[in-house]
Structures are given as structure tokens and as C-alpha cells.
């Protein structure tokens, strides 16, 4: 019987102590019996997912979790999302992440909502399709994605343009974070023209009439050209699948050689179909060796500074994803290794990502591989366990090989 490998990742679960939680983190406050069981019976530690000199983005962190050294393969977030959308990049194409955002009023408007008030995918598609129609004819192409997350491809674009993720500046005046450097004038002109179209767009009129935030601007960032990556399926001789609601992870999965599984009801937000992802993962493991399940909800709640929402997202992840997969693996009598982790912290107090190491725990059906730390799954316990995987891209090799010494 072949070993099965499952990675269950709660994006941004890790955090800092929160005053409103009496100095505890959301992970410490959340009820997580399944992750606690894995940590207590298996192996527990920290993984350093952000290499020195890299921004603490989910692109860098998840590439690291999947065994890639970003020093040799990372080119930006945009091209990864392009791969998920089936958008082929030419040698002169630069792909940008294109958020629909809500900016306030005035000459230096605040970033009121990096996600345009959690705009729906159907609403966003109408907007992006109109931007493509009305701004076509130049070097820019727009492609619709999920919710507020979309793609801009700029033919002959400036790869070195300085850009800032909009979730890094929630509530901040935006002028200082607009694109700067080579190509900035063209980028700012594009954003200005897009804002003119969005100002009276029917979707925004409908949203404002319903008391919702309008998607009144675009924000471009995370640019890069197509990367060169060796599929992990070739490196480890595995077959496998990626399950995620967001194009970033699906794009990483494409480059990693994984099949992409689309789960109806997977939204990339707190209302996602957690259990549907877990059921899909178990179905993958019936015929394949490896599955990666990514859940975005804890990260979204961290960006919003939503303490209760983050705790609920963690609890839903534990019960409906981790619990369902663990029970299914054991009930099927499979040989397995199961890894649960956060890719990076998204602290409530910061509302954005930080580079601190994140907790992980591994449980194996081969009892000799387990350590039995007897500690719950949280940041403090992971530090006390004394196991730190750095550089973090070695985690996958250790996980596949079952060797953490």
C-alpha cells in the first residue's frame, strides 16, 4: 500500500497575542481538537517560510511550503495567477495582480477596502469585462478572477515598477503607495482611466444603493514574468492535486504539476465550503498520492482585523477540513502523513502579513515517525517544541521523507 500525503493549510492562521483576548492568540483561543491531536501525538514545530529579503506574501510562503527555493524561481505573484487562469504569457508580457478596491475621497484617499467590500465574483466579472472592452487597443489586457482578485497583463510592461499590496495599507492614505519608478506614468494613467469608468458603473450604483462599498478603483501590484519551475511531481515522483478557491494557489499548483480541483462553493472567504474541500481531498487520495488543501478565510479575517471572524475561520478549518480529512484517512485504513500549518502570520494588530515563522504539525500512520509532544497546536507550543525548519523549502522534503531529525 502506497503512502498518501495531505497538506492542509490555513492561510494566515498564525498571529500575535491580542490584548482583547487577554494576551492570547486566535489559535490559542480557538477550539481546535483535531489540530491539537495532530500536534500532541505527532511532531510539532515552526517553519520559516519567508526567505531573507523577500516580502511576506502568500506567493512566497506557499511556494516555500511546496518545496521551492524562491531565490531560484520566484518572479512575482501575477504570473502565478495567470497560470491558474490559463493565460499564457509571452516573453515580453508582465502579469500584474489587479485588485478591485474602494478608495475614499480627496486628493490622497484612504484605502477603505482592499477587497472592494468583498465584492462577489459575478459583480466583479461585469466590471472587469467592461474595463477590458473600454480600455482595449493598447498594451493592457484584463482578465476576471475571483471576487476582488483579477489579472492585468501589460505587453512590454516594466517588471521593476515599484508597487505595494493594497492589503498592506488598509486605512492608510494611498498616494505614497501608488506605483513608482519605471512605467509609473503609464500605470497611473491606466488607474485614472479605470477609475473614470468605475465611477458611474452600474455594478457600483447597485452596490451603493444596497449600502455596500463600491469598487471605485483598480490597484495593480505583484508583477512578474513567467517563472521557471520544476514540477514537484517530477522531483518526488508523485501524482497529486491542488484544492483552493484563489488563483494564486491554483497557479502555483499548475507550475508544480498538480491537477487543479474546483470545489463548488469555495469562495476564498469565511463563507467558503470547508467540508466540500475536505471531501474533495479524500476523493483525490483514492487515486493519487498527494493533495494540498488551501483555505484563505483566516487570512482574510486577519486583514480585516476581525478577531471573532478569525477564531471562527480557524475553528471551521479544524472541524470541517482537518477533522474530516483525518477521520477519512483513518476510516479508509490508508497509510498517510498529514501536515497542518499556517503559511505566515497575519496578525490582527497589523492587518497584514509578517515574516515570523509559523507553526506546523505532522501526524503519520506509521507510529514510529511520531514524537508525541503532548502540546496543543499554537504559536507558543510550537516555539517550545524546539523544532525549526529553516530554510523552509526543506519542509516538504522532510514531510515526504518522514525525517524531521
Order of alpha helices (4+ residues) and beta strands (2+ residues): beta-alpha-alpha-beta-alpha-alpha-alpha-beta-beta-alpha-beta-beta-alpha-alpha-beta-alpha-beta-alpha-beta-alpha-beta-alpha-alpha-alpha-beta-beta-beta-beta-alpha-beta-alpha
